[in-house]
């Protein structure tokens, strides 16, 4: 990484609109290379695209040899297919109209193999009926609840569901999916201990299913916090997402994963309402606001500013240092939670490796692209 000047500074700063989302291409590429170095085979990588939501980063991942992806919405799946991502797992059980949209994806983008999650027989029946009508087949992964208590079925219930699915000749059980977002402890040893329980559950179930089905069963598991554990201790496909952009929350929590912050929010001072008080244009609409005030954004070029309040269009800060700020001064903020922050922006300004600037559309922040 270049160290000649602060990495985050943008050329022609005076003409940068704020608030804006900024991507840094050199750091994006460095994070992809670091991810690949942490696993024995690139074929085991299935990154989750919910973090970045734009085609240009998809192209960087594909050009790096990554061919499998995971997503959470139909729009994210379509975004991937627009660049002919070979293998896309919709990590969501489609229901109602989204079943129709899923089949429209399959029809419109034949160069991409789509699969989805299933955890209920009713949905399996609906998928099967639509597959027969469309004269196609559907690859499905059984979604398991391994402790997150959000979606999926308990591992001990999976065998009975898969037995029931055998009557649907249009459905093909490709594997098991398990998201372990409840394992997010700071200490890696604690995460290892908790992950060991999940690893055993998944491995035991896979062995039983392979004996029953007579074919290999794939396992897609984990997110960023447990990625290094599954990468080194299993043969599972791994689905980190935040790695590509990184954020303050994960930077503070997971020191064993030295990814580079590659996305910032640019903000400007817009008013000085009183001595030591600064108002910027970084409101709820520009940075994720689900965390407590002090854990929403960290200004890397003004680390001692203290957040006092935030509204839709404004962020008020307290300056307890001798440093002075004037209206128009630029602040570069590292979000604590980058995924929902990205979804607040229609476009990102990308600082390219050659120091030029491009606008990248955050295309799958939308609920619908064309389908």
N, C-alpha and C positions, 0 to 999 in steps of 0.2 A: 504494500500500500504506500502511496506517495505521502511524504511527510513535509514537503517544502512549505506548505501553508495549512491552516486549519481546513480539514477535508470537507467541511460542510459549506464553506463560503461559495456563493454563486457569482458567476460573472455578471456584469451589468446589473448589479443588485437593485439599483434605483428603479429599474423597469419591471421588477418582479411584483406581480399583484399579490396581495395578502387578504385573508389567510389562504395559503396554498399548501398542498401536499407535494413534497419533494422526494423523488427517488434518485439514488446514486448508482449508476450502472456499474462502476468499478467494484463497488461493494456487493452488489447483487451477484456478480460473477464470482467474487471471492467466497461468498456464502455458499453458492452452489458447489464450488470445488471443495470447500471444507466438508459439506454434507457428504459428498461422494467419498472423501477420504475416511469417513467414520464408519463405513460399512464395507463388507467384503465383496459385494456384487451390486452393481447399479440396478440390476433387474429387480432387486428387493425394495427399491425406492418407489413409493407411490405418494408424492407430496400432495397435501391438501391445498387447494387453490383459493379457499375462502379468505386467506390473508391478503392476497394481492389483486385478484380480480381484473387483470388486464392481459391482453394478448401478447404484448411485447415481452412480458416476463415468462409467459408460457413458451414463447419461441426460444428464449435463453435456456430454459430447462430442456426443451427438446433437442436443441443443438448440443447440449452437454451429454446427450445419450439417455435421458430420462424419457421413458415411453409410457409409463403408467401414472394415472392421476386419480385423485379423489376430490369430490366436490359435494356441495350441500344443496344446490338449487339447480333447477332446469336451466336457468340462464348461465350459470357457471359451466354446466355440461356443454351447452351450445358454444360458449366461448372457446372451450377446449377443442371442440370439433371443428370450429372455423379454421383452426390451424392444423387439422388432421392429427390430433393426438390419437395414438393408436388404441389406447385402452383407458376407458373412463368409468369409474365406479361412482354412481350417484349414492352417496352415503346417507340415504334417507329412504324411508319406505314411501313410495308414491301412493297417494290416495285420491279418489274422486277425479277431478279434471287433470291432475298431474299424471295420472296413468295415461290418459290420452296424449298428453304432451310428451311423455316418455317415448311412446311409440312413434310420434311424429319426429322426434330426434333420430330414432333408429332409421326411419325412412329417408329423411333429408340428408343424413350424413353417413353414408354407407362405409366410408373409409375408417370410421371409428367404431370399435366394439364397446357397446354400452352394457353395463350391468347395474343392478340396484339392490337395495336391502329388502328383506322380508322378515317379519317376525310374527305374522298372523295369517292363519289359514284363509280367512276371508279375502285378504288382499291377494294371496297366492291364486285363489280361484279367479279373481277378476283379471289378474295378469295373464293367467292361462287362457281364459276365454278371449281376451283381446289378441293374444298371440295367435290363436287358432284362426281368428277372423282375419288377421293380417298375414297369415301364412308365414309365420316366422317363429323363432324361439327366443326365450329370455334367459339370460344368465343371472342368477340371483346368489346373494350372500346372505346367510342367516345372521341377523343382528342379535348380538348377545349382550345382556346386561351383566357386566362383571364388577359392578359396584357404583357406577355413576348414577343409577336409578333414574334414567331419563328416557331411554328407548331400549328396545330389545327385550329378549326373554332370558330367563335364567339358564345357564349352561345345561343344567340337568333336564330342562324341558326341550332342548334342541333336537334330541334324537327322535322324539315322538313327532315333532313337526316335520322333520325330514322324511320320516316314514310316510306321513300323510301326503307329502309332496310327490311321492313316487308315482302317484296315479295321474299326475299332470305331465304328459309326455312333452309338452311345449316348454316346460321349465327345466332348467339345468342348474343344479346346485354346484356352484363353483367353489364355495368356501365359506369361511366364518369371518365375521367382522366384529371387532370389540374395541370400543373407545373407552379409555380409562382416565377420563379427565378428573376423576376424584383423587388420582395419585399426582399430587403437585407439590409435595414437600420440598423444602429447600435442600435438605441433606440428601445427597445421592445414595447413601447407604440405606436410608429409610425408603426411598423410592425402589431400590433394589429388593428390599425385603417384601414390600407390598406387591411389586411386580411378579415376584416368584410365585405367588398364589395364582395370579392370572395366567402366567406361563404354563403352570401345571394343569389348570382347568382346560385351557385351549389345547394343549398337547394331548391330554388324555382323551378329550372329545374327538379330536382329529383322528387319533388311532382307531377309536371305535367306529367312526364314520367311514374311514377308508376300508376297514374290514367289511363293513356292511355294503357299501356302494361299489367296491371293487375298483376304485380309481382314486387318484390323488386329490386331496382337499387343500386348498390354499387358505392361509390365515392372514388377514389384514388387521393390524393392531396398533394401538397407541397413537400418541400425538408427540409434541415436542418434548415435554418433561421426561417421558420414558424412552424417547428415541434411542439414546446411546445404550440403554439396557437391552432392548429388543434387538438392536443392531448387532451387539456383540455376543448375546447369549442365546439367540434363537435363529431360526431360518425364516421367521415371519416377514411379510412385507410391512414396511414401516411408513407411517403417514404423518410426518411432521409438517407443520404449515408455517408457523411464525418464523422459523429459521431464516426464511428468504429476506425478510425485512428487519426482524428482531425488534425489540422494544425495551423500554426501561424496566418494565416488570420482570421480563425474563432475564434481562441482563443482570439484575440484582439477585434473582433467585437461583440461576443455574450457571454458576461460574465454570462448571466443567464443559460447557458448550460455548466456545469463544467466537460466536458469530459476530459480525460487524453490524451495528445499527446502519441500515441502508435506506431508511425512510424518516423524514422529519416533517414537521409542520412549520412553515414560515409565517411569522406574525410580526406586526408592527405596533409600536407605541402610537396610540391615537389621541391620548389626552393625559394631562397631569392634574388630577382633581384636587390635590393637596400636597403639602410637603411630604416627600417620601412615598407618595402613592402614584402608581402607574396604571393606566388602563390600556389594554391591547385589544386587538380585533379577533382574538381566539376564543370564540364562544362555544356553546354546546354544539353548534352546527358545524364546527371545524375540528373538534377533537373529542374522542369518546368521553362521556361524562358519567359512566356508571359507577366509577370508583369515587372514594372520598376526595374532597377538594385537593389535598396535598399530593394525591397519587393519580393525577390526570396528565400532567405534562411536566417535563424537566427541561429547563432552558440551558442548553449546553454552553452557550456563550454568556449566560447570566445565571449561574447556578445558585446564587444567594437570594434571588428574588423569591418571596414567599406569597403563594396564592392566598387571596383573601375572599374572593367571591367570583362567581361565574354566572352569566346569563346567556341568552341565545346568541348574542353577537359580541359580547364583551367578557374579558377576563381581567380582573383587578388584582394587582400585585403590590406588595409592600417591599420597598427598597430600604434595607437597613445598612447599606454600605455607603461609603463616600462617593461611589461612582454615580455619575449623573446620566440621565436619559432625556432625550428630546422627542417630541412627536416626529414620527417617520423612521425612528431607529428600528432596525431589524432584529428580531429575536428568533433563534432557531430552536424549536422545541422537539424533544424526543418523547413521543407518546408513551404512557405506561401500558396502554393496550392498543396495539396498532391495527388489529383486524377490524374492529368496528370504526376506527378512525378513517381507514381507507374508504370504507363504504359511505362516508359522508361527503366524498369529493367526486365530482364528475370527471375530472382529469387530474393527472399528476404531471408536474414538471420534472422531467428527467435530466439530470446532469450526466451527459455521456462521457465516456472515457476520454474523448478528444476535447472535453470542456465546452462542447456546444450544448444547447438546450433543445429538448423536444417535448412536445405535449403528448402524453400517453393517456388514452381514454380508459377510465375505470369502468369498462363496458358491462361487467356482470354485477355491478352494484344494483343494476336494474333488475326487477323481477322478471322481465321478459325482454328478449332481444328480438327474435322473430317468431318464436314458438310459444 
